């Protein structure tokens, strides 16, 4: 199970790092034009903050456990990313963007699995 948790954490870290870096690197208008219509409801600063939190969460999924320095940060990062996905799903429900909710739910479930495993029976 430890290997499975590492794989899931790695996939989550990659997904959130890419999504976060995209939000940090591109202006709000470009994100909206590329299909992220939800950005119209948020300020540019809020979008950059979300991107930064996603990148930090991705780092937190891997580095603390890999380096053995404060490994409790790994399940905390997974919990934070799960909360982020709940918020994202709420935004998409309010905007009636039903296609995006599926991805939010998948990422939410994966983050909850990592948090459960690393807080519980498979902690470091």
C-alpha positions as a Markdown table, in Angstrom:
| # | Residue | x | y | z |
|---|---|---|---|---|
| 1 | Unk | 0.0 | 0.0 | 0.0 |
| 2 | Unk | 2.9 | 2.3 | 0.6 |
| 3 | Unk | 3.9 | 2.1 | -3.0 |
| 4 | Unk | 0.4 | 2.8 | -4.1 |
| 5 | Unk | 0.2 | 5.9 | -1.9 |
| 6 | Unk | 3.5 | 7.1 | -3.4 |
| 7 | Unk | 2.2 | 6.6 | -6.9 |
| 8 | Unk | -1.1 | 8.4 | -6.2 |
| 9 | Unk | 0.8 | 11.3 | -4.4 |
| 10 | Unk | 3.2 | 11.5 | -7.4 |
| 11 | Unk | 0.3 | 11.8 | -9.8 |
| 12 | Unk | -1.5 | 14.3 | -7.7 |
| 13 | Unk | 1.7 | 16.3 | -7.3 |
| 14 | Unk | 2.2 | 16.4 | -11.1 |
| 15 | Unk | -1.4 | 17.4 | -11.8 |
| 16 | Unk | -1.4 | 20.2 | -9.2 |
| 17 | Unk | 2.0 | 21.4 | -10.1 |
| 18 | Unk | 1.1 | 21.8 | -13.8 |
| 19 | Unk | -2.3 | 23.4 | -13.0 |
| 20 | Unk | -0.7 | 25.7 | -10.5 |
| 21 | Unk | 2.2 | 26.8 | -12.7 |
| 22 | Unk | -0.2 | 27.4 | -15.6 |
| 23 | Unk | -2.3 | 29.7 | -13.3 |
| 24 | Unk | 0.9 | 31.5 | -12.2 |
| 25 | Unk | 2.4 | 31.9 | -15.6 |
| 26 | Unk | -0.6 | 33.0 | -17.7 |
| 27 | Unk | -2.7 | 36.1 | -17.4 |
| 28 | Unk | -6.3 | 35.8 | -16.4 |
| 29 | Unk | -7.6 | 36.6 | -19.9 |
| 30 | Unk | -5.5 | 33.9 | -21.5 |
| 31 | Unk | -6.7 | 31.3 | -18.9 |
| 32 | Unk | -10.3 | 32.3 | -19.6 |
| 33 | Unk | -9.8 | 32.0 | -23.4 |
| 34 | Unk | -8.2 | 28.5 | -22.9 |
| 35 | Unk | -11.4 | 27.2 | -21.4 |
| 36 | Unk | -11.1 | 28.2 | -17.7 |
| 37 | Unk | -14.3 | 30.3 | -17.8 |
| 38 | Unk | -14.4 | 30.3 | -14.0 |
| 39 | Unk | -11.6 | 32.8 | -13.9 |
| 40 | Unk | -14.1 | 35.5 | -14.9 |
| 41 | Unk | -15.5 | 35.2 | -11.3 |
| 42 | Unk | -12.1 | 35.8 | -9.6 |
| 43 | Unk | -9.5 | 38.6 | -9.6 |
| 44 | Unk | -6.1 | 38.1 | -11.1 |
| 45 | Unk | -4.6 | 38.1 | -7.6 |
| 46 | Unk | -6.9 | 35.4 | -6.4 |
| 47 | Unk | -6.1 | 33.2 | -9.5 |
| 48 | Unk | -2.4 | 33.6 | -8.8 |
| 49 | Unk | -3.0 | 32.7 | -5.1 |
| 50 | Unk | -4.9 | 29.6 | -6.1 |
| 51 | Unk | -2.0 | 28.6 | -8.5 |
| 52 | Unk | 0.6 | 29.3 | -5.8 |
| 53 | Unk | -1.3 | 27.1 | -3.3 |
| 54 | Unk | -1.6 | 24.3 | -5.8 |
| 55 | Unk | 2.2 | 24.4 | -6.4 |
| 56 | Unk | 2.9 | 24.5 | -2.7 |
| 57 | Unk | 0.5 | 21.6 | -2.2 |
| 58 | Unk | 2.2 | 19.6 | -4.9 |
| 59 | Unk | 5.6 | 20.2 | -3.3 |
| 60 | Unk | 4.1 | 19.2 | 0.1 |
| 61 | Unk | 2.9 | 15.9 | -1.2 |
| 62 | Unk | 6.4 | 14.7 | -2.1 |
| 63 | Unk | 9.3 | 16.6 | -0.5 |
| 64 | Unk | 8.6 | 16.3 | 3.2 |
| 65 | Unk | 8.2 | 12.5 | 3.0 |
| 66 | Unk | 11.0 | 12.0 | 0.5 |
| 67 | Unk | 13.5 | 14.0 | 2.6 |
| 68 | Unk | 12.2 | 12.7 | 5.9 |
| 69 | Unk | 11.8 | 16.3 | 7.2 |
| 70 | Unk | 8.5 | 16.9 | 8.9 |
| 71 | Unk | 6.7 | 14.1 | 7.0 |
| 72 | Unk | 3.4 | 15.1 | 8.7 |
| 73 | Unk | 3.3 | 17.9 | 6.1 |
| 74 | Unk | 2.4 | 15.3 | 3.4 |
| 75 | Unk | -1.0 | 14.4 | 4.7 |
| 76 | Unk | -1.6 | 18.0 | 5.6 |
| 77 | Unk | -0.9 | 19.0 | 2.0 |
| 78 | Unk | -3.2 | 16.3 | 0.7 |
| 79 | Unk | -5.9 | 17.6 | 3.0 |
| 80 | Unk | -5.4 | 21.1 | 1.8 |
| 81 | Unk | -5.6 | 20.0 | -1.8 |
| 82 | Unk | -8.8 | 18.0 | -1.0 |
| 83 | Unk | -10.3 | 21.2 | 0.5 |
| 84 | Unk | -9.2 | 23.1 | -2.6 |
| 85 | Unk | -11.1 | 20.6 | -4.8 |
| 86 | Unk | -14.2 | 20.9 | -2.8 |
| 87 | Unk | -14.1 | 24.6 | -3.4 |
| 88 | Unk | -13.4 | 24.1 | -7.1 |
| 89 | Unk | -16.4 | 21.8 | -7.3 |
| 90 | Unk | -18.6 | 24.3 | -5.6 |
| 91 | Unk | -17.6 | 27.0 | -8.1 |
| 92 | Unk | -18.2 | 24.7 | -11.0 |
| 93 | Unk | -21.7 | 23.7 | -9.6 |
| 94 | Unk | -22.6 | 27.4 | -9.2 |
| 95 | Unk | -21.5 | 28.1 | -12.8 |
| 96 | Unk | -23.2 | 25.0 | -14.1 |
| 97 | Unk | -19.9 | 23.7 | -15.6 |
| 98 | Unk | -20.8 | 20.1 | -15.1 |
| 99 | Unk | -17.9 | 18.7 | -17.2 |
| 100 | Unk | -15.3 | 20.1 | -14.9 |
| 101 | Unk | -16.9 | 18.7 | -11.7 |
| 102 | Unk | -15.8 | 15.1 | -12.7 |
| 103 | Unk | -12.1 | 16.1 | -12.6 |
| 104 | Unk | -12.6 | 17.8 | -9.3 |
| 105 | Unk | -14.2 | 14.7 | -7.8 |
| 106 | Unk | -11.4 | 12.4 | -9.1 |
| 107 | Unk | -8.7 | 14.7 | -7.7 |
| 108 | Unk | -10.6 | 15.1 | -4.4 |
| 109 | Unk | -10.9 | 11.3 | -3.9 |
| 110 | Unk | -7.2 | 10.8 | -4.7 |
| 111 | Unk | -6.2 | 13.5 | -2.2 |
| 112 | Unk | -8.5 | 12.0 | 0.4 |
| 113 | Unk | -6.9 | 8.6 | -0.1 |
| 114 | Unk | -3.4 | 10.0 | 0.4 |
| 115 | Unk | -4.5 | 12.0 | 3.5 |
| 116 | Unk | -6.2 | 8.9 | 4.9 |
| 117 | Unk | -3.2 | 6.6 | 4.2 |
| 118 | Unk | -0.6 | 9.0 | 5.5 |
| 119 | Unk | -2.5 | 10.1 | 8.6 |
| 120 | Unk | -3.6 | 6.6 | 9.4 |
| 121 | Unk | -2.3 | 3.1 | 8.8 |
| 122 | Unk | 0.5 | 3.9 | 6.4 |
| 123 | Unk | 2.1 | 7.0 | 8.0 |
| 124 | Unk | 5.8 | 7.6 | 7.9 |
